[in-house]
Amino acid sequence: MTDKNWRIESKLAQIGSVEEPVTGAVNYPIYQATAFRHPRLGQSTGFDYARTKSPTRKVLEEAAAVLESGDAGFACSSGMAALQTVFTLFSQGDHLIVSLDLYGGTYRLFERILSRFGITASYVDTNDLDALENVRTPNTKAVFIETPTNPLMMVTDLEVVSNWARKHGLLTIVDNTLLTPYFQRPIELGADIVVHSATKYLGGHNDVLAGLIVTKGKELSEEMAFLHNSIGAVLSPSDSYQLMRGMKTLALRMDRHESNAITIAKYLEEHPQVAEVFHPALPDHPGYEIQNKQSSGNTGIFSFKVTDARLVEPVLRNLKLIAFAESLGGVESLMTYPAVQTHADIPVEIREAVGVDDRLLRFSVGIEHVDDLIEDLSQALEVAHIEIEGGQQHE
Ligand SMILES: *Cc1c(COP(=O)(O)O)cnc(C)c1O
C-alpha cells in the first residue's frame, strides 16, 4: 500500500502488495519467525523479537493506520484483547464515560475486570451532551463510543462528542467494528483512538479472530506501542495474513451487506409479525440524519422486534439459509438472540431499560442473494406464526 491519496477501495485491494522486495510476491508472505538475527552488535534489521514487531503483522498494522487515517496501528489476538490493551492506558481511580447500549463483552470487561483495578465506567446515551456533562468527574479520562450501537443501532455524533471531550481534556475512543473505515473514519471526525473487532467485517469470513487499534498522535502512538508489546496480546503471523486476505474485498462486501440489510429492513417493517425495526437507514430512525452526515454507508446488521416473544424459538428453529449463531460481519447470514446470547452478561434491568428484551432479534445480513434471505425469513415467520396460534392458520 503506497499512496495515501488512493481511494479506499484501492488501498484495500492493494494491502501488502508492494511491501515484499525480495521476490515481488503481491501477497505479503507469512513470516513465521519469532526471532530475527542481528547483523552485528548494536545493529538490527528492524525486527528483534516477534511480540514487539513481526513482518506480516507490521504490514497489516500499517494498512490499518492508513485506512483509519491514524498514525499507528496495532494488531491484537481478538477485539477484546485490543480493548483491554487500550483500557490499560488508564489507572486506578480513573473514570470513563461509555455508550449505554454496549457490546456485552466490553460491558463485562468494565464491570468484572477493570472495576477490580479501580477503573470505573458510567453508561450514558453518548449523543446527549447534558448526560455526558452530568456524569463527568475530575477523574474522567475518556469517552468510549460505539456508533451505531449493537443491537439497537443508536447513533452518536462523533464530531460533537469528540469536540466536547477535547474541551475537557478527555480522550475519545471509538469502537468502529460495525461500520469499518470503508463507511466511517472516526479519527477524521476528531477521535483519538479507534478499536476494531476485526473478527467481524474486516476479516469478513467468520474464520479469523482478531482485533485492531489505531492511534492518532505521536505520544499516544508511542504509549500504545509500549502497552501492546508489554501486554503481549498480539496477532499471529498467519492470522495477520488471513485478516489482510479478507480486508482486500472489504469494499465489495460492505456494499452488498448494506444493500441487503436495507432491503430486508424495509421488508420486515411491513411484516405483520414484526413490531419494530431498528435500522439507521430508515428515515424514522432517530439516528438517521447523524448517520448520513458522518458515515458514507450503513452496516449490515440491524435488529427487529417480533410481535410476540413466543415467535422467537420457532423462528430460529425454522430458518434454513440463515444460521442461528453469535457473531456478525461475515459473508454468511447469522441471526442472534441478544437477550440470551451476546448481551447475557448485562443485567436484565439495564438490558430492558435500553430495549434489549425477549422479543428482539439481531440479524447480521450476509452477502447471499437478498431474495433468498427474504424467502427464508418469510417462511420461518409464517411457520412460527402458525405454531403459536395452535396450528390454526389466520389471514
Ligand atoms: C465482537 C465485538 C467485540 C469483541 O471482539 P472479539 O474479536 O470477539 O474479541 C468488541 N466490540 C464489538 C462491537 C464487537 O462486535
The ligand as an SDF file (V2000), in Angstrom:
LIG
                    3D

 15 15  0  0  0  0  0  0  0  0999 V2000
  -17.3000   -8.8040   18.6600 C   0  0  0  0  0  0  0  0  0  0  0  0
  -17.1300   -7.4350   19.1740 C   0  0  0  0  0  0  0  0  0  0  0  0
  -16.1220   -7.1300   20.1030 C   0  0  0  0  0  0  0  0  0  0  0  0
  -15.1850   -8.1970   20.6410 C   0  0  0  0  0  0  0  0  0  0  0  0
  -14.3430   -8.6860   19.6610 O   0  0  0  0  0  0  0  0  0  0  0  0
  -13.7400  -10.1960   19.6280 P   0  0  0  0  0  0  0  0  0  0  0  0
  -12.9890  -10.2070   18.3540 O   0  0  0  0  0  0  0  0  0  0  0  0
  -14.9040  -11.1290   19.6720 O   0  0  0  0  0  0  0  0  0  0  0  0
  -12.8820  -10.3320   20.8320 O   0  0  0  0  0  0  0  0  0  0  0  0
  -15.9990   -5.8160   20.5050 C   0  0  0  0  0  0  0  0  0  0  0  0
  -16.8160   -4.8480   20.0430 N   0  0  0  0  0  0  0  0  0  0  0  0
  -17.8100   -5.1120   19.1620 C   0  0  0  0  0  0  0  0  0  0  0  0
  -18.6860   -4.0060   18.6840 C   0  0  0  0  0  0  0  0  0  0  0  0
  -17.9970   -6.4060   18.6990 C   0  0  0  0  0  0  0  0  0  0  0  0
  -18.9820   -6.6600   17.8320 O   0  0  0  0  0  0  0  0  0  0  0  0
  1  2  1  0
  2  3  1  0
  2 14  2  0
  3  4  1  0
  3 10  2  0
  4  5  1  0
  5  6  1  0
  6  7  2  0
  6  8  1  0
  6  9  1  0
 10 11  1  0
 11 12  2  0
 12 13  1  0
 12 14  1  0
 14 15  1  0
M  END
$$$$
